[in-house]
Amino acid sequence: MTDSPAENNSDLVKNSVLYKEFLAEREEILRHKWIESEKRGHDIGFEKALLDWIVKHRSSWRDRRLKEQQEQRNHVNGNPN
């Protein structure tokens, strides 16, 4: 029995770099939401956390993530830099 086109597309999406980056970013936003909600003593909501995280943290997070990914690729390929 073969997989349906929808199942094949679902696997393709789940294995895509774009989807993995989305999940990693979402995890960071949820972490930020939790931290900021704890500081304020109430749930700040996803939208507020999202906007706050984008303004305050996204650029540095992405730069750090890209650097880590490059270091991993270099390590796998045997390049020390």
C-alpha positions in Angstrom: 0.0 0.0 0.0 1.4 3.4 -0.9 1.2 6.7 1.0 -1.3 9.2 -0.1 0.0 12.5 -1.6 -1.1 14.3 1.5 1.0 12.0 3.7 4.0 12.5 1.4 3.6 16.3 1.5 3.3 16.2 5.3 6.6 14.3 5.6 8.2 16.7 3.1 7.1 19.7 5.2 8.2 18.1 8.5 11.6 17.4 7.1 12.1 20.8 5.5 14.7 23.2 6.9 12.1 26.0 6.8 9.7 24.1 9.0 12.5 23.1 11.4 13.5 26.8 11.7 9.9 27.7 12.3 9.6 25.2 15.2 12.9 26.4 16.7 11.7 30.0 16.6 8.3 29.1 18.0 10.0 27.3 20.9 12.0 30.5 21.7 8.9 32.6 21.5 7.1 30.3 23.9 10.1 30.3 26.3 10.1 34.2 26.1 6.3 34.2 26.8 6.8 32.0 29.9 9.7 34.1 31.3 7.9 37.4 30.7 4.6 36.1 32.1 6.4 34.9 35.2 8.0 38.4 35.7 4.6 40.1 35.4 2.7 37.6 37.4 0.2 36.9 34.6 0.0 35.4 31.2 1.1 38.0 28.6 -0.3 36.1 25.7 1.3 34.7 22.6 0.9 37.8 20.4 2.5 40.1 22.9 5.3 37.7 23.5 5.8 37.2 19.8 6.1 40.9 19.1 8.3 41.6 22.1 10.6 38.7 21.1 10.9 39.8 17.5 11.8 43.4 18.5 14.2 42.5 21.3 15.7 39.1 20.5 15.1 37.7 17.0 18.2 39.2 15.3 20.7 38.1 17.9 19.0 34.7 18.1 19.1 34.2 14.4 22.8 35.3 14.2 23.7 32.9 17.0 21.7 30.1 15.4 23.4 30.6 12.0 26.8 30.6 13.6 26.1 27.4 15.5 24.8 25.7 12.3 27.9 26.8 10.4 30.1 25.4 13.2 28.2 22.1 13.1 28.7 21.9 9.3 32.4 22.7 9.6 32.7 20.0 12.3 30.9 17.4 10.2 33.1 18.3 7.2 36.3 18.3 9.2 36.9 22.0 8.9 38.1 23.5 12.2 36.7 27.0 11.4 
